[in-house]
Amino acid sequence: MQPESTGVHQDPEQAGPDPSPENKLEVAAPDLDAVATLEDRLRRALADLDNLRKRHARELDRERGAAANRVAAAWLPVLDNLDLALGHAGADPSTIIDGVRAVRDQALAVLAGLGFSRYDEVGVPFDPALHEVVNVVDDSEAEPGTVVRVLRPGYGAAERQLRPGAVTVAGRRG
């Protein structure tokens, strides 16, 4: 009698790698000094990043404070002139009016110096970046979409605006 065949023929080339010890890959033990050095460099880099973030936050706060100081300093002469005008409240009313106009002009100059020029032009095309429509009227003398009245002036420019102008715009011609 012949030994029973299992029907599975094993080819020595298909059996896979030889599991003998000389064919096994040797995994190198990690170099503990190199790992410690890399961990130290990582900790230092993270600490440097944190210090940079904190320094940037301090500089940003300092710049914001300096900007606020510059704006407040620009308004001090306006307040001084208002105090002078109030000190002359008993004087001739026409001189008081002239003084108030001068202070207003000074305030407009301060705003313009800060980059917020006043715009209150009538007869210009409506610009949604500069204007806020409060009313639309039929005006036979104005082109449709034209500012016919400024109710509240705007300050700034389209890209940097303090406040849009509140305007009345001409609608269809009637």
Secondary structure, 3 states (H helix, E strand, C coil): CCCCCCCCCCCCCCCCCCCCHHHCCCCCCCCHHHHHHHHHHHHHHHHHHHHHHHHHHHHHHHHHHHHHHHHHHHHHHHHHHHHHHHHCCCCCHHHHHHHHHHHHHHHHHHHHHCCCCEECCCCCECCCCCEEEEEEECCCCCCCCEEEEEEECEEEECCEEEECEEEEEECCCC
